[in-house]
Amino acid sequence: MTYPMEGLVVLDLTQIYNGPYATYLMALAGATVIKIEPPGGEPLRRRGAVGGAGLPFAMLNGCKQSIMLDLKSEEGKAALRALVAGADVLVENFAPGAMERLGLGDTVLQGLNPRLIYASSSGYGRSGPYANYPAMDLTIQAMSGAITVTGYPDRPPVKAGPAIADFFAGIHLYGAIATALYDRERTGVARRLEVSMQDAIYASLSSNLGMHWFTEGKAELTRTGNRHGGLAECPYNVYPTSDGYIALICVGDIHWKALTDVMGRPDLAADPRFASLKLRVASMDEIDGAVAEWTATLTSAAAFERLMAAHVPCAPVRGLDEVMEDPNMHARGALEWIDHPDYGRIVVQQSPLRYDGVPLRPLEPSRSLGADTRSVLDARTSLPESVKDVIEARGKS
């Protein structure tokens, strides 16, 4: 059996997190991904000069070929047009209109290759009053409401730690490309598609929006700390232990009964004030206090062991060192140690998408800028040698 995207050729003009994650998933699904960067490299590669900021580039750009093209030059434009002729997908996440200003928009490129799927992602999409707003993960978190609902009600709002807007958009971009490829096989039509970061994040606010709707927008209920975003579950919180913290949730009566058994508190289970989820939510402070009093007497490991034995959903709050060494992810191949020529021995994530019948694609380190320029142009274009010489020389200068 082959990988599901084996044989597909993807031209990857993307940068930072959003687009590169989508094309990384395609590479691990078997596609040939040709990463096209400007002179000096894309912004995420250039960040590599600052401490450990190069690790994200290595995490998102393995298993891709690397070429350098100056798309502001006639030679670079000619090379891209030549590559488009044999490509299945082109992906970019520039500001709307950037490719058109270069004379390389979807109309031009799909005119050269009617089977080309042209995929783009931007902060706010190509249409609407925000189309020309510059956008990054932080600004989309702010505009989308994600920052408003993160933190505690008596403190200023904070952004989510992970780059949720970038990666939510990247996942949706991958899904849109896969959908468009299916549609092309079914109808023969190659579509232009787009994913807006703002659009991609909205559905994740569902719990918060539900409470906002129900309480008619009471501002003091916007931020719920570590409690459920809709204040619809209890207990649902992060509780202190003797050496850290543990996250715990009881979805229904079965979990609540199991928790009180583990805690040795049959009085809580029998208390009519806590007899239903609705009543427990109404007594959230009291229940959180009782649970925290119990967890504080145990280490995180001991609390986790006891709760797992009773099938109560919980997890210790772990540091990044522990996460990078996670035995479950390493056993499944979801994390792998690789030797990178620039960064040494590093941990890199595999694709979360698994395909029956084929092993996980072996990881390859991200390539140095332009490492494959000449070989890709030789193999995939009929450009004159003089043009290829100019492009290669620019890459070395």
Buried (B, 14 or more C-beta within 10 A) or exposed (E): EEBBBEEBBBBBBBBBBBBBBBBBBBBBBBBBBBBBBBBEBBEBBBBBEEEEEBBBBBBBBBBBBBBBBBBEBEBBBBBBBBBBEBBBBBBBBBBBEBBEEBEBBBEBBBEBBEEBBBBBBBBBBBEEEBBBBEBBBBBBBBBBBBBBBBBEEEEEBEBBEEBBBBBBBBBBBBBBBBEBBEBBEEEEEBBBBBBBBBBBBBEBBEBBBBBBEEBEEEEEBBBBEEBBBBBBBBBBBBBBBEEBBBBBBBEEBEBBBBBBBBBEBEEBBEBEEBEEBEBBBBBBEBBBEBBBEBBEEBBBEBBBEBBEEBEBBBBBBBEEEEEBEBEEBBEEEBBBEBEBEBBEEBBBBBBEEEBEEBEBBEBBBBBEBBBBBBEBBEEBBEBEEEBBEBBBEBBEE
